[in-house]
Amino acid sequence: MPSDLSKLLSRVQIFQNCTEEEIQQVANILMPKETRKRDILFYEGEPCEVIYFIQSGRVKVYKTTEDGREQIVNLLGKGDIFPHVGWYGGSTYPATAESLEDGQLYFLYVNKFLQLLENNPRLTLKLLQEFDGKIRELQSRLSNVLSRDMTEKILNVLFSLAKTKGNKNEEGYLLEIELTHQDIANMVGTTRETASRVISQLKKEGKLQLDHKMLLVKDV
């Protein structure tokens, strides 16, 4: 009989086409980890030895610029596996990961997961497909940040975030998340003051709603 953890994994996109036996093999090497808000899971440049799976809570992944500023490269939630790179050849974590809220994670060691993948081509293929989608998502976000004025940058980054991580309703895309103006500034590479001004204008234009627990971006 499948365990509670394997039932949870079977609802995650990356494992949906795997057999019960394959999913149970993954569940057997996962270990639980409770996190608190602001916990650092790993730092940029550390050896990549552990992979995480989010059962609940949210995690931000960011790089630190030469002048000490934080540049958010991804926001992750339930069902996400991270990091997406750095598993082979003794690589390091490409960025820092920090919990945005209290949550429940599972983790496994890279060497054990790689051994499992070597014997499970179906799981390996599904993982590659999942990561291909993640890379395309990040490329799209980078394109939005580089090629538009600041209002377009912020609106498009928030729309992409709400669409990929939230749920569709009659108004647009709703995402339950604790997101500050500083977080948004760090996602697009601007100051908090500029982000606050742009967000205020977008709210007045009815293009989005944002409070300390929720983001709604209108589908226009």
C-alpha positions as CSV (number, residue, x, y, z in Angstrom):
1,M,0.0,0.0,0.0
2,P,1.4,3.5,-0.9
3,S,2.6,5.6,2.0
4,D,1.2,9.0,2.7
5,L,4.4,10.6,1.4
6,S,4.2,8.6,-1.9
7,K,0.6,9.7,-2.3
8,L,1.7,13.3,-1.9
9,L,4.5,12.8,-4.5
10,S,2.0,11.2,-6.9
11,R,0.2,14.6,-7.1
12,V,3.3,16.5,-8.0
13,Q,3.7,17.1,-11.7
14,I,7.2,15.7,-12.0
15,F,6.1,12.3,-10.7
16,Q,2.6,12.0,-12.3
17,N,3.7,9.6,-15.0
18,C,5.7,7.4,-12.7
19,T,4.6,4.0,-11.3
20,E,3.7,3.5,-7.7
21,E,6.9,1.6,-7.3
22,E,9.1,4.4,-8.7
23,I,7.4,7.0,-6.5
24,Q,7.8,4.8,-3.4
25,Q,11.5,4.5,-4.2
26,V,11.8,8.3,-4.1
27,A,9.7,8.5,-0.9
28,N,12.0,6.0,0.7
29,I,15.0,8.3,0.5
30,L,13.3,11.5,1.5
31,M,13.7,13.0,5.0
32,P,11.5,15.7,6.6
33,K,12.7,19.1,7.5
34,E,10.7,21.9,9.2
35,T,11.6,25.4,8.3
36,R,11.0,28.8,9.9
37,K,10.7,32.1,8.2
38,R,14.1,33.5,7.1
39,D,15.9,30.1,7.5
40,I,18.7,29.8,5.0
41,L,18.6,26.4,3.3
42,F,21.9,26.8,1.5
43,Y,24.2,29.6,0.4
44,E,25.5,30.5,-3.0
45,G,28.8,28.8,-3.6
46,E,28.4,26.0,-1.1
47,P,28.8,22.4,-2.4
48,C,25.5,21.1,-3.8
49,E,24.9,18.0,-1.6
50,V,21.2,18.2,-0.9
51,I,18.0,18.5,-3.0
52,Y,14.8,19.9,-1.5
53,F,11.1,19.2,-2.2
54,I,8.5,21.7,-0.8
55,Q,5.4,20.2,0.9
56,S,4.2,23.5,2.3
57,G,5.6,27.1,2.5
58,R,7.5,29.2,0.1
59,V,11.2,29.7,-0.7
60,K,13.0,32.5,-2.5
61,V,16.2,31.9,-4.4
62,Y,18.5,34.8,-4.9
63,K,21.9,35.9,-5.9
64,T,24.0,38.6,-4.3
65,T,25.4,41.3,-6.5
66,E,29.0,42.7,-6.2
67,D,27.6,45.7,-4.4
68,G,25.7,43.5,-1.9
69,R,22.2,43.8,-3.3
70,E,19.8,40.9,-3.4
71,Q,18.6,39.8,-6.9
72,I,15.7,37.3,-6.6
73,V,15.9,34.7,-9.4
74,N,13.0,32.5,-8.4
75,L,10.1,32.1,-5.9
76,L,9.1,28.5,-5.2
77,G,6.1,26.8,-3.5
78,K,4.4,23.5,-2.9
79,G,5.5,20.7,-5.2
80,D,8.7,22.4,-6.4
81,I,12.0,20.7,-6.3
82,F,15.2,22.7,-6.1
83,P,17.9,23.5,-7.0
84,H,17.5,22.8,-10.7
85,V,21.2,22.7,-11.5
86,G,24.5,21.8,-9.8
87,W,23.8,18.1,-9.2
88,Y,26.8,16.6,-11.2
89,G,30.5,16.8,-10.9
90,G,30.8,18.3,-7.4
91,S,29.1,21.6,-8.4
92,T,28.1,24.3,-6.0
93,Y,24.7,25.9,-5.4
94,P,24.2,28.7,-8.0
95,A,22.3,30.9,-5.6
96,T,21.1,31.2,-2.0
97,A,17.7,29.8,-0.8
98,E,15.8,31.3,2.1
99,S,12.4,30.4,3.5
100,L,9.8,33.1,3.2
101,E,7.5,31.5,5.8
102,D,7.2,28.5,8.1
103,G,7.0,25.4,6.1
104,Q,7.5,21.7,5.7
105,L,10.2,20.4,3.3
106,Y,11.6,17.1,2.4
107,F,15.2,16.6,1.4
108,L,17.4,13.9,-0.1
109,Y,21.1,13.7,-0.7
110,V,22.3,14.3,-4.3
111,N,24.4,11.1,-4.5
112,K,21.4,8.9,-3.5
113,F,19.0,10.6,-5.9
114,L,21.5,10.2,-8.8
115,Q,21.8,6.5,-8.0
116,L,18.0,6.3,-8.2
117,L,17.9,8.1,-11.5
118,E,20.5,5.8,-13.1
119,N,18.0,3.0,-12.6
120,N,14.9,4.8,-13.5
121,P,14.9,6.3,-17.1
122,R,11.2,7.2,-16.9
123,L,11.8,9.4,-13.9
124,T,15.0,10.9,-15.4
125,L,13.1,11.9,-18.6
126,K,10.3,13.4,-16.5
127,L,12.8,15.4,-14.5
128,L,14.5,16.7,-17.7
129,Q,11.1,17.8,-19.0
130,E,10.3,19.6,-15.8
131,F,13.6,21.4,-15.7
132,D,13.3,22.4,-19.3
133,G,10.0,24.1,-18.4
134,K,11.7,25.9,-15.5
135,I,14.5,27.1,-17.6
136,R,12.1,28.5,-20.2
137,E,10.1,30.2,-17.4
138,L,13.3,31.8,-16.1
139,Q,14.4,32.9,-19.7
140,S,11.0,34.5,-20.2
141,R,11.3,36.3,-16.9
142,L,14.8,37.5,-17.7
143,S,13.6,38.8,-21.1
144,N,10.9,40.7,-19.4
145,V,13.4,42.3,-17.0
146,L,15.9,43.2,-19.7
147,S,13.7,44.5,-22.5
148,R,11.0,46.7,-21.0
149,D,10.6,49.9,-19.1
150,M,10.1,49.6,-15.3
151,T,6.3,49.6,-15.3
152,E,6.2,46.8,-17.9
153,K,9.0,44.9,-16.1
154,I,7.1,44.9,-12.8
155,L,3.7,44.1,-14.3
156,N,5.1,41.3,-16.5
157,V,7.2,39.7,-13.7
158,L,4.3,39.7,-11.3
159,F,1.9,38.4,-14.0
160,S,4.3,35.5,-14.8
161,L,4.7,34.8,-11.1
162,A,0.9,34.7,-10.4
163,K,0.2,32.7,-13.5
164,T,2.8,30.0,-12.9
165,K,2.4,29.8,-9.1
166,G,-1.2,30.9,-8.4
167,N,-4.7,30.0,-9.5
168,K,-7.0,31.4,-12.2
169,N,-10.2,33.1,-11.1
170,E,-12.8,35.4,-12.7
171,E,-10.6,38.5,-12.3
172,G,-7.1,37.1,-13.2
173,Y,-4.5,35.1,-11.4
174,L,-4.5,34.9,-7.6
175,L,-1.4,33.9,-5.6
176,E,-1.4,33.7,-1.8
177,I,2.1,35.0,-0.9
178,E,3.8,37.4,1.4
179,L,5.6,39.7,-1.0
180,T,7.1,43.1,0.0
181,H,7.9,46.0,-2.3
182,Q,11.5,45.3,-1.6
183,D,11.1,41.7,-2.8
184,I,9.6,43.0,-6.0
185,A,12.4,45.6,-6.4
186,N,14.9,42.7,-6.0
187,M,13.2,40.7,-8.7
188,V,13.5,43.4,-11.3
189,G,16.7,45.2,-10.2
190,T,15.5,48.5,-9.0
191,T,15.0,50.4,-5.7
192,R,12.2,49.9,-3.3
193,E,11.1,53.5,-3.8
194,T,10.7,53.0,-7.6
195,A,8.9,49.7,-7.1
196,S,6.5,51.3,-4.6
197,R,5.7,54.1,-7.0
198,V,5.1,51.7,-9.9
199,I,2.9,49.4,-7.8
200,S,0.8,52.3,-6.5
201,Q,0.2,53.4,-10.1
202,L,-0.7,49.8,-11.2
203,K,-3.1,49.6,-8.4
204,K,-4.8,52.9,-9.4
205,E,-5.1,51.6,-12.9
206,G,-6.8,48.4,-11.6
207,K,-4.2,46.1,-13.1
208,L,-3.2,44.4,-9.8
209,Q,-4.0,44.1,-6.1
210,L,-1.3,43.5,-3.5
211,D,-1.3,43.2,0.2
212,H,0.9,41.4,2.8
213,K,-0.7,38.0,2.0
214,M,-2.0,38.1,-1.5
215,L,-1.2,39.1,-5.1
216,L,-3.9,39.4,-7.8
217,V,-2.9,40.3,-11.3
218,K,-5.7,41.1,-13.7
219,D,-5.8,39.0,-16.9
220,V,-5.9,41.7,-19.6
